[in-house]
Amino acid sequence: MSRGPAPKDEADGEDEWRYDVDEVGPDGRDPVDASPTAEQLPIEPGSPRAENVVFVLLGVLFAVGLIVITVFPGGG
């Protein structure tokens, strides 16, 4: 299977830069993409949902059960 001609930048062996170093912000992000990252967004408190509470409690019960079985392997 033959490939078509290589794009100009691959044929020359040179990479084209999208921005100069001076055009990039101090954090190294693309200046066009000005949306905040996940680290920059504040965490807002909320109330826990019932299904999340149930799964946390099941996990705690499972962990306590494993500890009890490990400490008392004979069942009592």
PDB file with SEQRES, HELIX, SHEET and CRYST1 records, atoms N, CA, C and O in Angstrom:
SEQRES   1 A   76  MET SER ARG GLY PRO ALA PRO LYS ASP GLU ALA ASP GLY          
SEQRES   2 A   76  GLU ASP GLU TRP ARG TYR ASP VAL ASP GLU VAL GLY PRO          
SEQRES   3 A   76  ASP GLY ARG ASP PRO VAL ASP ALA SER PRO THR ALA GLU          
SEQRES   4 A   76  GLN LEU PRO ILE GLU PRO GLY SER PRO ARG ALA GLU ASN          
SEQRES   5 A   76  VAL VAL PHE VAL LEU LEU GLY VAL LEU PHE ALA VAL GLY          
SEQRES   6 A   76  LEU ILE VAL ILE THR VAL PHE PRO GLY GLY GLY                  
HELIX    1 AA1 LYS A    8  ASP A   12  1                                   5    
HELIX    2 AA2 VAL A   21  GLU A   23  5                                   3    
HELIX    3 AA3 ALA A   50  VAL A   71  1                                  22    
CRYST1    1.000    1.000    1.000  90.00  90.00  90.00 P 1           1          
ATOM      1  N   MET A   1       0.850  -1.163   0.000  1.00  0.00           N  
ATOM      2  CA  MET A   1       0.000   0.000   0.000  1.00  0.00           C  
ATOM      3  C   MET A   1       0.901   1.233   0.000  1.00  0.00           C  
ATOM      4  O   MET A   1       1.782   1.358   0.852  1.00  0.00           O  
ATOM      5  N   SER A   2       0.692   2.115  -0.923  1.00  0.00           N  
ATOM      6  CA  SER A   2       1.548   3.286  -1.018  1.00  0.00           C  
ATOM      7  C   SER A   2       0.951   4.463  -0.268  1.00  0.00           C  
ATOM      8  O   SER A   2      -0.266   4.635  -0.200  1.00  0.00           O  
ATOM      9  N   ARG A   3       1.828   5.253   0.284  1.00  0.00           N  
ATOM     10  CA  ARG A   3       1.394   6.454   0.995  1.00  0.00           C  
ATOM     11  C   ARG A   3       1.493   7.627   0.048  1.00  0.00           C  
ATOM     12  O   ARG A   3       2.312   7.646  -0.871  1.00  0.00           O  
ATOM     13  N   GLY A   4       0.647   8.599   0.290  1.00  0.00           N  
ATOM     14  CA  GLY A   4       0.699   9.817  -0.506  1.00  0.00           C  
ATOM     15  C   GLY A   4       1.903  10.647  -0.118  1.00  0.00           C  
ATOM     16  O   GLY A   4       2.663  10.261   0.770  1.00  0.00           O  
ATOM     17  N   PRO A   5       2.086  11.773  -0.766  1.00  0.00           N  
ATOM     18  CA  PRO A   5       3.228  12.620  -0.420  1.00  0.00           C  
ATOM     19  C   PRO A   5       3.122  13.115   1.011  1.00  0.00           C  
ATOM     20  O   PRO A   5       2.031  13.389   1.510  1.00  0.00           O  
ATOM     21  N   ALA A   6       4.263  13.224   1.657  1.00  0.00           N  
ATOM     22  CA  ALA A   6       4.309  13.669   3.048  1.00  0.00           C  
ATOM     23  C   ALA A   6       3.935  15.141   3.121  1.00  0.00           C  
ATOM     24  O   ALA A   6       4.217  15.900   2.194  1.00  0.00           O  
ATOM     25  N   PRO A   7       3.304  15.550   4.214  1.00  0.00           N  
ATOM     26  CA  PRO A   7       3.027  16.980   4.383  1.00  0.00           C  
ATOM     27  C   PRO A   7       4.322  17.782   4.380  1.00  0.00           C  
ATOM     28  O   PRO A   7       5.399  17.241   4.633  1.00  0.00           O  
ATOM     29  N   LYS A   8       4.210  19.053   4.098  1.00  0.00           N  
ATOM     30  CA  LYS A   8       5.380  19.911   3.922  1.00  0.00           C  
ATOM     31  C   LYS A   8       6.311  19.911   5.126  1.00  0.00           C  
ATOM     32  O   LYS A   8       7.529  19.838   4.959  1.00  0.00           O  
ATOM     33  N   ASP A   9       5.755  19.991   6.360  1.00  0.00           N  
ATOM     34  CA  ASP A   9       6.629  20.054   7.523  1.00  0.00           C  
ATOM     35  C   ASP A   9       7.343  18.737   7.782  1.00  0.00           C  
ATOM     36  O   ASP A   9       8.452  18.740   8.316  1.00  0.00           O  
ATOM     37  N   GLU A  10       6.730  17.594   7.413  1.00  0.00           N  
ATOM     38  CA  GLU A  10       7.415  16.310   7.570  1.00  0.00           C  
ATOM     39  C   GLU A  10       8.466  16.135   6.492  1.00  0.00           C  
ATOM     40  O   GLU A  10       9.526  15.567   6.752  1.00  0.00           O  
ATOM     41  N   ALA A  11       8.193  16.612   5.289  1.00  0.00           N  
ATOM     42  CA  ALA A  11       9.134  16.460   4.197  1.00  0.00           C  
ATOM     43  C   ALA A  11      10.398  17.285   4.447  1.00  0.00           C  
ATOM     44  O   ALA A  11      11.497  16.839   4.118  1.00  0.00           O  
ATOM     45  N   ASP A  12      10.258  18.467   5.018  1.00  0.00           N  
ATOM     46  CA  ASP A  12      11.410  19.326   5.291  1.00  0.00           C  
ATOM     47  C   ASP A  12      12.172  18.873   6.527  1.00  0.00           C  
ATOM     48  O   ASP A  12      13.349  19.195   6.683  1.00  0.00           O  
ATOM     49  N   GLY A  13      11.513  18.133   7.402  1.00  0.00           N  
ATOM     50  CA  GLY A  13      12.151  17.717   8.637  1.00  0.00           C  
ATOM     51  C   GLY A  13      12.109  18.790   9.702  1.00  0.00           C  
ATOM     52  O   GLY A  13      12.772  18.665  10.731  1.00  0.00           O  
ATOM     53  N   GLU A  14      11.347  19.837   9.476  1.00  0.00           N  
ATOM     54  CA  GLU A  14      11.248  20.926  10.438  1.00  0.00           C  
ATOM     55  C   GLU A  14       9.868  20.932  11.064  1.00  0.00           C  
ATOM     56  O   GLU A  14       8.870  20.673  10.392  1.00  0.00           O  
ATOM     57  N   ASP A  15       9.816  21.225  12.338  1.00  0.00           N  
ATOM     58  CA  ASP A  15       8.537  21.359  13.029  1.00  0.00           C  
ATOM     59  C   ASP A  15       8.140  22.826  13.039  1.00  0.00           C  
ATOM     60  O   ASP A  15       8.980  23.707  13.224  1.00  0.00           O  
ATOM     61  N   GLU A  16       6.871  23.074  12.840  1.00  0.00           N  
ATOM     62  CA  GLU A  16       6.384  24.443  12.917  1.00  0.00           C  
ATOM     63  C   GLU A  16       5.829  24.680  14.307  1.00  0.00           C  
ATOM     64  O   GLU A  16       5.034  23.883  14.804  1.00  0.00           O  
ATOM     65  N   TRP A  17       6.240  25.771  14.939  1.00  0.00           N  
ATOM     66  CA  TRP A  17       5.743  26.118  16.254  1.00  0.00           C  
ATOM     67  C   TRP A  17       4.461  26.900  16.106  1.00  0.00           C  
ATOM     68  O   TRP A  17       4.328  27.722  15.199  1.00  0.00           O  
ATOM     69  N   ARG A  18       3.528  26.652  16.982  1.00  0.00           N  
ATOM     70  CA  ARG A  18       2.268  27.372  16.940  1.00  0.00           C  
ATOM     71  C   ARG A  18       2.429  28.761  17.541  1.00  0.00           C  
ATOM     72  O   ARG A  18       1.835  29.723  17.054  1.00  0.00           O  
ATOM     73  N   TYR A  19       3.222  28.869  18.588  1.00  0.00           N  
ATOM     74  CA  TYR A  19       3.456  30.138  19.274  1.00  0.00           C  
ATOM     75  C   TYR A  19       4.940  30.273  19.583  1.00  0.00           C  
ATOM     76  O   TYR A  19       5.649  29.282  19.755  1.00  0.00           O  
ATOM     77  N   ASP A  20       5.387  31.503  19.649  1.00  0.00           N  
ATOM     78  CA  ASP A  20       6.735  31.755  20.127  1.00  0.00           C  
ATOM     79  C   ASP A  20       6.732  31.663  21.652  1.00  0.00           C  
ATOM     80  O   ASP A  20       5.673  31.680  22.278  1.00  0.00           O  
ATOM     81  N   VAL A  21       7.899  31.568  22.231  1.00  0.00           N  
ATOM     82  CA  VAL A  21       8.011  31.475  23.684  1.00  0.00           C  
ATOM     83  C   VAL A  21       7.440  32.725  24.343  1.00  0.00           C  
ATOM     84  O   VAL A  21       6.849  32.641  25.419  1.00  0.00           O  
ATOM     85  N   ASP A  22       7.608  33.868  23.718  1.00  0.00           N  
ATOM     86  CA  ASP A  22       7.113  35.121  24.296  1.00  0.00           C  
ATOM     87  C   ASP A  22       5.591  35.214  24.289  1.00  0.00           C  
ATOM     88  O   ASP A  22       5.025  35.979  25.070  1.00  0.00           O  
ATOM     89  N   GLU A  23       4.914  34.452  23.428  1.00  0.00           N  
ATOM     90  CA  GLU A  23       3.463  34.538  23.313  1.00  0.00           C  
ATOM     91  C   GLU A  23       2.730  33.623  24.289  1.00  0.00           C  
ATOM     92  O   GLU A  23       1.505  33.687  24.398  1.00  0.00           O  
ATOM     93  N   VAL A  24       3.470  32.776  24.998  1.00  0.00           N  
ATOM     94  CA  VAL A  24       2.862  31.834  25.934  1.00  0.00           C  
ATOM     95  C   VAL A  24       2.810  32.493  27.305  1.00  0.00           C  
ATOM     96  O   VAL A  24       3.730  33.214  27.690  1.00  0.00           O  
ATOM     97  N   GLY A  25       1.730  32.242  28.041  1.00  0.00           N  
ATOM     98  CA  GLY A  25       1.572  32.824  29.371  1.00  0.00           C  
ATOM     99  C   GLY A  25       2.614  32.321  30.345  1.00  0.00           C  
ATOM    100  O   GLY A  25       3.391  31.426  30.014  1.00  0.00           O  
ATOM    101  N   PRO A  26       2.644  32.889  31.556  1.00  0.00           N  
ATOM    102  CA  PRO A  26       3.661  32.509  32.538  1.00  0.00           C  
ATOM    103  C   PRO A  26       3.541  31.059  33.001  1.00  0.00           C  
ATOM    104  O   PRO A  26       4.526  30.475  33.452  1.00  0.00           O  
ATOM    105  N   ASP A  27       2.361  30.477  32.898  1.00  0.00           N  
ATOM    106  CA  ASP A  27       2.202  29.090  33.327  1.00  0.00           C  
ATOM    107  C   ASP A  27       2.436  28.101  32.191  1.00  0.00           C  
ATOM    108  O   ASP A  27       2.308  26.894  32.394  1.00  0.00           O  
ATOM    109  N   GLY A  28       2.779  28.595  30.987  1.00  0.00           N  
ATOM    110  CA  GLY A  28       3.083  27.725  29.876  1.00  0.00           C  
ATOM    111  C   GLY A  28       1.863  27.220  29.132  1.00  0.00           C  
ATOM    112  O   GLY A  28       1.984  26.344  28.276  1.00  0.00           O  
ATOM    113  N   ARG A  29       0.694  27.752  29.440  1.00  0.00           N  
ATOM    114  CA  ARG A  29      -0.526  27.306  28.761  1.00  0.00           C  
ATOM    115  C   ARG A  29      -0.751  28.098  27.491  1.00  0.00           C  
ATOM    116  O   ARG A  29      -0.213  29.191  27.312  1.00  0.00           O  
ATOM    117  N   ASP A  30      -1.543  27.534  26.627  1.00  0.00           N  
ATOM    118  CA  ASP A  30      -1.929  28.165  25.371  1.00  0.00           C  
ATOM    119  C   ASP A  30      -2.732  29.425  25.681  1.00  0.00           C  
ATOM    120  O   ASP A  30      -3.737  29.332  26.386  1.00  0.00           O  
ATOM    121  N   PRO A  31      -2.338  30.593  25.190  1.00  0.00           N  
ATOM    122  CA  PRO A  31      -3.075  31.816  25.517  1.00  0.00           C  
ATOM    123  C   PRO A  31      -4.484  31.845  24.943  1.00  0.00           C  
ATOM    124  O   PRO A  31      -5.333  32.584  25.439  1.00  0.00           O  
ATOM    125  N   VAL A  32      -4.747  31.057  23.911  1.00  0.00           N  
ATOM    126  CA  VAL A  32      -6.091  31.011  23.329  1.00  0.00           C  
ATOM    127  C   VAL A  32      -7.032  30.256  24.261  1.00  0.00           C  
ATOM    128  O   VAL A  32      -8.204  30.612  24.389  1.00  0.00           O  
ATOM    129  N   ASP A  33      -6.521  29.223  24.908  1.00  0.00           N  
ATOM    130  CA  ASP A  33      -7.326  28.419  25.830  1.00  0.00           C  
ATOM    131  C   ASP A  33      -7.262  29.062  27.208  1.00  0.00           C  
ATOM    132  O   ASP A  33      -6.428  28.683  28.030  1.00  0.00           O  
ATOM    133  N   ALA A  34      -8.132  30.027  27.468  1.00  0.00           N  
ATOM    134  CA  ALA A  34      -8.095  30.776  28.726  1.00  0.00           C  
ATOM    135  C   ALA A  34      -9.007  30.193  29.786  1.00  0.00           C  
ATOM    136  O   ALA A  34      -9.138  30.774  30.864  1.00  0.00           O  
ATOM    137  N   SER A  35      -9.642  29.060  29.513  1.00  0.00           N  
ATOM    138  CA  SER A  35     -10.538  28.467  30.500  1.00  0.00           C  
ATOM    139  C   SER A  35      -9.725  27.922  31.677  1.00  0.00           C  
ATOM    140  O   SER A  35      -8.630  27.399  31.472  1.00  0.00           O  
ATOM    141  N   PRO A  36     -10.241  28.033  32.905  1.00  0.00           N  
ATOM    142  CA  PRO A  36      -9.480  27.573  34.074  1.00  0.00           C  
ATOM    143  C   PRO A  36      -9.378  26.043  34.101  1.00  0.00           C  
ATOM    144  O   PRO A  36     -10.270  25.335  33.633  1.00  0.00           O  
ATOM    145  N   THR A  37      -8.283  25.566  34.654  1.00  0.00           N  
ATOM    146  CA  THR A  37      -8.096  24.124  34.782  1.00  0.00           C  
ATOM    147  C   THR A  37      -8.795  23.626  36.041  1.00  0.00           C  
ATOM    148  O   THR A  37      -9.294  24.423  36.835  1.00  0.00           O  
ATOM    149  N   ALA A  38      -8.830  22.323  36.223  1.00  0.00           N  
ATOM    150  CA  ALA A  38      -9.509  21.728  37.377  1.00  0.00           C  
ATOM    151  C   ALA A  38      -8.850  22.157  38.683  1.00  0.00           C  
ATOM    152  O   ALA A  38      -9.529  22.288  39.701  1.00  0.00           O  
ATOM    153  N   GLU A  39      -7.536  22.379  38.666  1.00  0.00           N  
ATOM    154  CA  GLU A  39      -6.846  22.799  39.887  1.00  0.00           C  
ATOM    155  C   GLU A  39      -7.200  24.224  40.284  1.00  0.00           C  
ATOM    156  O   GLU A  39      -7.101  24.582  41.458  1.00  0.00           O  
ATOM    157  N   GLN A  40      -7.613  25.043  39.318  1.00  0.00           N  
ATOM    158  CA  GLN A  40      -7.902  26.437  39.601  1.00  0.00           C  
ATOM    159  C   GLN A  40      -9.339  26.670  40.052  1.00  0.00           C  
ATOM    160  O   GLN A  40      -9.632  27.712  40.638  1.00  0.00           O  
ATOM    161  N   LEU A  41     -10.235  25.734  39.796  1.00  0.00           N  
ATOM    162  CA  LEU A  41     -11.632  25.903  40.179  1.00  0.00           C  
ATOM    163  C   LEU A  41     -11.806  25.643  41.674  1.00  0.00           C  
ATOM    164  O   LEU A  41     -11.194  24.718  42.207  1.00  0.00           O  
ATOM    165  N   PRO A  42     -12.624  26.437  42.358  1.00  0.00           N  
ATOM    166  CA  PRO A  42     -12.828  26.207  43.791  1.00  0.00           C  
ATOM    167  C   PRO A  42     -13.717  24.985  44.022  1.00  0.00           C  
ATOM    168  O   PRO A  42     -14.567  24.654  43.195  1.00  0.00           O  
ATOM    169  N   ILE A  43     -13.504  24.324  45.154  1.00  0.00           N  
ATOM    170  CA  ILE A  43     -14.320  23.178  45.531  1.00  0.00           C  
ATOM    171  C   ILE A  43     -15.478  23.696  46.371  1.00  0.00           C  
ATOM    172  O   ILE A  43     -15.280  24.337  47.403  1.00  0.00           O  
ATOM    173  N   GLU A  44     -16.675  23.411  45.916  1.00  0.00           N  
ATOM    174  CA  GLU A  44     -17.859  23.885  46.629  1.00  0.00           C  
ATOM    175  C   GLU A  44     -18.444  22.750  47.461  1.00  0.00           C  
ATOM    176  O   GLU A  44     -18.614  21.643  46.950  1.00  0.00           O  
ATOM    177  N   PRO A  45     -18.757  23.002  48.733  1.00  0.00           N  
ATOM    178  CA  PRO A  45     -19.330  21.948  49.564  1.00  0.00           C  
ATOM    179  C   PRO A  45     -20.752  21.628  49.136  1.00  0.00           C  
ATOM    180  O   PRO A  45     -21.462  22.477  48.597  1.00  0.00           O  
ATOM    181  N   GLY A  46     -21.147  20.407  49.381  1.00  0.00           N  
ATOM    182  CA  GLY A  46     -22.499  19.979  49.051  1.00  0.00           C  
ATOM    183  C   GLY A  46     -22.949  18.938  50.042  1.00  0.00           C  
ATOM    184  O   GLY A  46     -22.160  18.463  50.859  1.00  0.00           O  
ATOM    185  N   SER A  47     -24.216  18.581  49.974  1.00  0.00           N  
ATOM    186  CA  SER A  47     -24.720  17.551  50.887  1.00  0.00           C  
ATOM    187  C   SER A  47     -24.561  16.184  50.227  1.00  0.00           C  
ATOM    188  O   SER A  47     -24.754  16.054  49.019  1.00  0.00           O  
ATOM    189  N   PRO A  48     -24.210  15.165  51.012  1.00  0.00           N  
ATOM    190  CA  PRO A  48     -24.018  13.830  50.442  1.00  0.00           C  
ATOM    191  C   PRO A  48     -25.338  13.224  49.993  1.00  0.00           C  
ATOM    192  O   PRO A  48     -26.375  13.429  50.625  1.00  0.00           O  
ATOM    193  N   ARG A  49     -25.290  12.485  48.909  1.00  0.00           N  
ATOM    194  CA  ARG A  49     -26.478  11.795  48.413  1.00  0.00           C  
ATOM    195  C   ARG A  49     -26.619  10.465  49.140  1.00  0.00           C  
ATOM    196  O   ARG A  49     -25.633   9.894  49.605  1.00  0.00           O  
ATOM    197  N   ALA A  50     -27.845   9.980  49.235  1.00  0.00           N  
ATOM    198  CA  ALA A  50     -28.135   8.763  50.005  1.00  0.00           C  
ATOM    199  C   ALA A  50     -27.372   7.553  49.472  1.00  0.00           C  
ATOM    200  O   ALA A  50     -26.849   6.761  50.257  1.00  0.00           O  
ATOM    201  N   GLU A  51     -27.301   7.398  48.148  1.00  0.00           N  
ATOM    202  CA  GLU A  51     -26.612   6.222  47.612  1.00  0.00           C  
ATOM    203  C   GLU A  51     -25.116   6.264  47.914  1.00  0.00           C  
ATOM    204  O   GLU A  51     -24.503   5.214  48.103  1.00  0.00           O  
ATOM    205  N   ASN A  52     -24.516   7.454  47.964  1.00  0.00           N  
ATOM    206  CA  ASN A  52     -23.101   7.556  48.315  1.00  0.00           C  
ATOM    207  C   ASN A  52     -22.878   7.178  49.771  1.00  0.00           C  
ATOM    208  O   ASN A  52     -21.897   6.506  50.090  1.00  0.00           O  
ATOM    209  N   VAL A  53     -23.773   7.602  50.657  1.00  0.00           N  
ATOM    210  CA  VAL A  53     -23.663   7.268  52.073  1.00  0.00           C  
ATOM    211  C   VAL A  53     -23.788   5.762  52.277  1.00  0.00           C  
ATOM    212  O   VAL A  53     -23.068   5.178  53.086  1.00  0.00           O  
ATOM    213  N   VAL A  54     -24.699   5.138  51.545  1.00  0.00           N  
ATOM    214  CA  VAL A  54     -24.888   3.685  51.664  1.00  0.00           C  
ATOM    215  C   VAL A  54     -23.619   2.948  51.258  1.00  0.00           C  
ATOM    216  O   VAL A  54     -23.209   2.011  51.943  1.00  0.00           O  
ATOM    217  N   PHE A  55     -22.996   3.349  50.168  1.00  0.00           N  
ATOM    218  CA  PHE A  55     -21.784   2.662  49.727  1.00  0.00           C  
ATOM    219  C   PHE A  55     -20.611   2.896  50.683  1.00  0.00           C  
ATOM    220  O   PHE A  55     -19.797   1.993  50.882  1.00  0.00           O  
ATOM    221  N   VAL A  56     -20.510   4.064  51.265  1.00  0.00           N  
ATOM    222  CA  VAL A  56     -19.458   4.309  52.255  1.00  0.00           C  
ATOM    223  C   VAL A  56     -19.679   3.423  53.475  1.00  0.00           C  
ATOM    224  O   VAL A  56     -18.732   2.820  53.980  1.00  0.00           O  
ATOM    225  N   LEU A  57     -20.914   3.337  53.952  1.00  0.00           N  
ATOM    226  CA  LEU A  57     -21.210   2.488  55.119  1.00  0.00           C  
ATOM    227  C   LEU A  57     -20.963   1.015  54.812  1.00  0.00           C  
ATOM    228  O   LEU A  57     -20.444   0.288  55.659  1.00  0.00           O  
ATOM    229  N   LEU A  58     -21.324   0.571  53.623  1.00  0.00           N  
ATOM    230  CA  LEU A  58     -21.027  -0.817  53.244  1.00  0.00           C  
ATOM    231  C   LEU A  58     -19.521  -1.073  53.223  1.00  0.00           C  
ATOM    232  O   LEU A  58     -19.071  -2.139  53.642  1.00  0.00           O  
ATOM    233  N   GLY A  59     -18.749  -0.119  52.744  1.00  0.00           N  
ATOM    234  CA  GLY A  59     -17.296  -0.260  52.731  1.00  0.00           C  
ATOM    235  C   GLY A  59     -16.714  -0.327  54.127  1.00  0.00           C  
ATOM    236  O   GLY A  59     -15.799  -1.107  54.393  1.00  0.00           O  
ATOM    237  N   VAL A  60     -17.251   0.499  55.025  1.00  0.00           N  
ATOM    238  CA  VAL A  60     -16.786   0.481  56.415  1.00  0.00           C  
ATOM    239  C   VAL A  60     -17.127  -0.858  57.067  1.00  0.00           C  
ATOM    240  O   VAL A  60     -16.283  -1.452  57.738  1.00  0.00           O  
ATOM    241  N   LEU A  61     -18.351  -1.336  56.877  1.00  0.00           N  
ATOM    242  CA  LEU A  61     -18.746  -2.625  57.449  1.00  0.00           C  
ATOM    243  C   LEU A  61     -17.894  -3.762  56.899  1.00  0.00           C  
ATOM    244  O   LEU A  61     -17.510  -4.666  57.641  1.00  0.00           O  
ATOM    245  N   PHE A  62     -17.599  -3.722  55.613  1.00  0.00           N  
ATOM    246  CA  PHE A  62     -16.763  -4.748  54.998  1.00  0.00           C  
ATOM    247  C   PHE A  62     -15.352  -4.717  55.589  1.00  0.00           C  
ATOM    248  O   PHE A  62     -14.787  -5.766  55.899  1.00  0.00           O  
ATOM    249  N   ALA A  63     -14.782  -3.518  55.747  1.00  0.00           N  
ATOM    250  CA  ALA A  63     -13.435  -3.394  56.306  1.00  0.00           C  
ATOM    251  C   ALA A  63     -13.400  -3.873  57.756  1.00  0.00           C  
ATOM    252  O   ALA A  63     -12.472  -4.581  58.149  1.00  0.00           O  
ATOM    253  N   VAL A  64     -14.402  -3.493  58.555  1.00  0.00           N  
ATOM    254  CA  VAL A  64     -14.460  -3.939  59.950  1.00  0.00           C  
ATOM    255  C   VAL A  64     -14.617  -5.456  59.998  1.00  0.00           C  
ATOM    256  O   VAL A  64     -13.999  -6.119  60.831  1.00  0.00           O  
ATOM    257  N   GLY A  65     -15.432  -6.000  59.120  1.00  0.00           N  
ATOM    258  CA  GLY A  65     -15.592  -7.460  59.066  1.00  0.00           C  
ATOM    259  C   GLY A  65     -14.292  -8.169  58.737  1.00  0.00           C  
ATOM    260  O   GLY A  65     -13.979  -9.193  59.344  1.00  0.00           O  
ATOM    261  N   LEU A  66     -13.537  -7.650  57.795  1.00  0.00           N  
ATOM    262  CA  LEU A  66     -12.247  -8.258  57.465  1.00  0.00           C  
ATOM    263  C   LEU A  66     -11.279  -8.198  58.640  1.00  0.00           C  
ATOM    264  O   LEU A  66     -10.537  -9.147  58.893  1.00  0.00           O  
ATOM    265  N   ILE A  67     -11.291  -7.080  59.352  1.00  0.00           N  
ATOM    266  CA  ILE A  67     -10.404  -6.949  60.507  1.00  0.00           C  
ATOM    267  C   ILE A  67     -10.801  -7.946  61.594  1.00  0.00           C  
ATOM    268  O   ILE A  67      -9.935  -8.584  62.193  1.00  0.00           O  
ATOM    269  N   VAL A  68     -12.103  -8.084  61.853  1.00  0.00           N  
ATOM    270  CA  VAL A  68     -12.579  -9.028  62.880  1.00  0.00           C  
ATOM    271  C   VAL A  68     -12.226 -10.453  62.490  1.00  0.00           C  
ATOM    272  O   VAL A  68     -11.793 -11.231  63.340  1.00  0.00           O  
ATOM    273  N   ILE A  69     -12.401 -10.812  61.220  1.00  0.00           N  
ATOM    274  CA  ILE A  69     -12.083 -12.166  60.774  1.00  0.00           C  
ATOM    275  C   ILE A  69     -10.575 -12.422  60.864  1.00  0.00           C  
ATOM    276  O   ILE A  69     -10.146 -13.538  61.157  1.00  0.00           O  
ATOM    277  N   THR A  70      -9.785 -11.391  60.611  1.00  0.00           N  
ATOM    278  CA  THR A  70      -8.329 -11.559  60.679  1.00  0.00           C  
ATOM    279  C   THR A  70      -7.854 -11.709  62.129  1.00  0.00           C  
ATOM    280  O   THR A  70      -6.983 -12.529  62.423  1.00  0.00           O  
ATOM    281  N   VAL A  71      -8.432 -10.913  63.026  1.00  0.00           N  
ATOM    282  CA  VAL A  71      -8.008 -10.960  64.423  1.00  0.00           C  
ATOM    283  C   VAL A  71      -8.531 -12.208  65.113  1.00  0.00           C  
ATOM    284  O   VAL A  71      -7.814 -12.830  65.897  1.00  0.00           O  
ATOM    285  N   PHE A  72      -9.774 -12.578  64.829  1.00  0.00           N  
ATOM    286  CA  PHE A  72     -10.395 -13.758  65.442  1.00  0.00           C  
ATOM    287  C   PHE A  72     -10.739 -14.774  64.355  1.00  0.00           C  
ATOM    288  O   PHE A  72     -11.902 -14.878  63.967  1.00  0.00           O  
ATOM    289  N   PRO A  73      -9.770 -15.515  63.860  1.00  0.00           N  
ATOM    290  CA  PRO A  73     -10.019 -16.446  62.748  1.00  0.00           C  
ATOM    291  C   PRO A  73     -10.899 -17.636  63.121  1.00  0.00           C  
ATOM    292  O   PRO A  73     -11.477 -18.269  62.238  1.00  0.00           O  
ATOM    293  N   GLY A  74     -11.010 -17.951  64.410  1.00  0.00           N  
ATOM    294  CA  GLY A  74     -11.806 -19.088  64.824  1.00  0.00           C  
ATOM    295  C   GLY A  74     -13.283 -18.785  64.946  1.00  0.00           C  
ATOM    296  O   GLY A  74     -14.076 -19.693  65.193  1.00  0.00           O  
ATOM    297  N   GLY A  75     -13.674 -17.533  64.780  1.00  0.00           N  
ATOM    298  CA  GLY A  75     -15.082 -17.179  64.860  1.00  0.00           C  
ATOM    299  C   GLY A  75     -15.529 -16.800  66.252  1.00  0.00           C  
ATOM    300  O   GLY A  75     -16.722 -16.888  66.540  1.00  0.00           O  
ATOM    301  N   GLY A  76     -14.674 -16.399  67.097  1.00  0.00           N  
ATOM    302  CA  GLY A  76     -15.190 -15.946  68.353  1.00  0.00           C  
ATOM    303  C   GLY A  76     -14.248 -15.994  69.442  1.00  0.00           C  
ATOM    304  O   GLY A  76     -14.586 -15.627  70.568  1.00  0.00           O  
TER     305      GLY A  76                                                      
END                                                                             
